[in-house]
Amino acid sequence: KINREIFYRIQEVLQNKDDDFTKHDLQKLVYLEAVMKETMRLYCAVPIIARQIDVDVKLKNCTLRSNSTGIIGVHSLHRHPLWGPDANEFKPERWLTPGALPSNPVLYASFGIGKRNCIGKLFGMLMMKIALAHIVRQYQICGNIHNIECEFDVVLKPVTNHHIELKLRS
């Protein structure tokens, strides 16, 4: 369903021409961007963020001491109940519906948090969008997202082989 929706939205933008994507075309592919963000929310490449704590931070039940390391579990953050009762479900529509996202922007940390987030975020998103738009335009992607088993390491990696099939569109 999602694969088909992305394809139709790309066709809408390009009006069935064989032209390449322009900057303006890419800006119109909001559904594709929503799919990318939702994928990165559920399958974040870097599942933890470590930060050096500079000053004591008093929390409700404990104090984080200065000169210690704080670890943020991005995987858990992206499945926090503030995402709603469907936090574990793949729903790109949440990125398109005003008010559907959590009000705290820190709850989405696929590219890090704050002033030390990924310097290549915009470039990475643009390259992903271009690559996916070209792939989906030419191929139907087949695979089962529910069969992916991942292992937490420095980066998130699949434990078992996960095969996808690309079928040439006619």
Buried (B, 14 or more C-beta within 10 A) or exposed (E): EBBEBBBEBBEEBBEEEEEEBEEEBBEBBEBBBBBBBBBBBBBBBBBBBEBEEEEEEEEEEEEEEEEEEEEBBBBEBBBEEEBEEEBEEBBBEBBEEEEEBBEEEEBBBBBBBEEEEBEEEEEBBEEBBBEBBEEBBEBBBEEEEEEBEBEEEEEBEEEEEEEEEEEEEE
